[in-house]
Amino acid sequence: MIGTELLDDPAADPVAVNRELRDIARLNALFGGTRAVVRELEPFFERRGRESGNGKRETWTLLDVGTGLGDIPRAAARAAWRYGITLRLVGIERNRTAARLARVPERGLPLAVVLADGGALPLASRSVDVIVASQVLHHVPRAMAARWVVEFDRVARRAVVLADHGNRETGNGKRGRSWTWAPGSATSRGRPPAPPGGTESRCGS
C-alpha cells in the first residue's frame, strides 16, 4: 500500500490515489475500523429512537473528517436507518481527487464533500448532529490534534466519535482505541484528555 504522503500531495496521480483509498476502505472493513465507529454511534441512535417513541423517522447530519471514499459514514447511515434515523452525509477532505471519488453515490447513499481543514471547519456551532474522525488525528502534531478536537466539539450537536490506532510520538500505534462524547460535556464514555497526534499533516483517512 502506498504511504500516506501520497494523499498529502495535491498533484498525486488520481489513479494512485484511488488505489490507495480503496486499500484503506478494504482495511477498514477487514480489521474492524468501520465497525468500531458504528459501534460507538449505535447507542446514540438507539437512545434517540427510544426517546422519540413515535415511530417517525428523523434526519440527522453526519460529518466525517478525512472521509476518504466515504465507506465509514455510509456504514453509519445503514446502521442509523435501523433505528429510524436517516443520516445526511457530509465529508471533509483536503485531497481533491479523494473528494471527487467520495461523491460517487454508493447503494443510494450520496455523500456531499467539502474541501476544508479539520481544524477550521467552515460550519456554524452545533450545526451537525454527529462528527466522526477515523484514523486521522495521528497524522497531525499533538497540539494540532487538540485544536481539531475543540473544533469538533464546537460544531457537533449530539456526538463526536474519534477512532485511531495510536500516537506516533509515543510509539503506541499498534492498539486501536475509540473516544466518544456528547459535545459540550466534560466527559462522556471517555472524552480524550490528550488526543493522538503525530508528525504529519493531512486530513484524510
PyMOL commands that set and color helices and strands:
alter all, ss='L'
color gray80, all
select helices_A, chain A and resi 5-8+14-30+33-52+71-81+96-102+137-139+142-155
alter helices_A, ss='H'
color red, helices_A
select strands_A, chain A and resi 58-65+85-93+111-115+128-134+156-164+177-181
alter strands_A, ss='S'
color yellow, strands_A
deselect
rebuild
show_as cartoon
